[in-house]
Amino acid sequence: MEKFIVKLAEKTDLIYVSEIKEAIFSASEKKGTGIAVRDFEYLTSKILEGKAVIAKTAEGRWAGFCYIETWGHNKFVANSGLVVAEDFRGMGLARKIKYLAYELSRKLYPGAKLFGITTSLAVLKINTELGYRPVTISELTDDDEFWKECMTCPYYDVLMRTKRTHCLCTAMLFDPDEKVKTGKQARKQPDTAVVNRNNQ
């Protein structure tokens, strides 16, 4: 019975960076993913800054990853680079990683708006569970540096041709102020970082 450990990435997890980098690059080449490529140094910095979540098997195999980015002077936060190793897809692991990245983002930047752009139906469903809502591109950060990061995405030309008003990705936003007004809460997940494969 194989188990997964989903936790905050730390210095000892730097041994997985090359594998994570290759997985993100491979995902970026698949039509419909809309994931941006990141280099070794960038991914390393996210781990060392305490802004990444990693999933591993009990035996120490890398299983999944996600990192946090901030934009507009920390007013906007994105959980990016969500990727699961091919051997462990379809087991609900992406959902566990995304939930922990959400909790980490809210802890580090409690007043920030969380946002994402994606073409993944699975990610859209997870974001909805967390309290995100679909929005127009114009409601996201206007930080030019963020949009430059989309240059490695296959849909970048659509974004630029429409002057950043439309994209094939769906934009989603979690506004903590709206949460306070409506009283809505994200669905609570188990308080354990250990995920049993047979329970997915």
Buried (B, 14 or more C-beta within 10 A) or exposed (E): EBBBBBBBBEEEBBEBBEEBBEBBBEBBEEEEBBBBBBEEEBBBBBBEEEBBBBBBBEEEBBBBBBBBBBBBEEEBBBBBBBBBBEEBBEBBBBBBBBBBBBBBBBEBBEEBBBBBBBBBEBBBEBBBBBBBEEBEBEBBBEBEEBBEBBEBBBBBEEBEEEEBEBBEBBBBBBBBEEBEEEEEEBEEBEEEBEBEBEEE
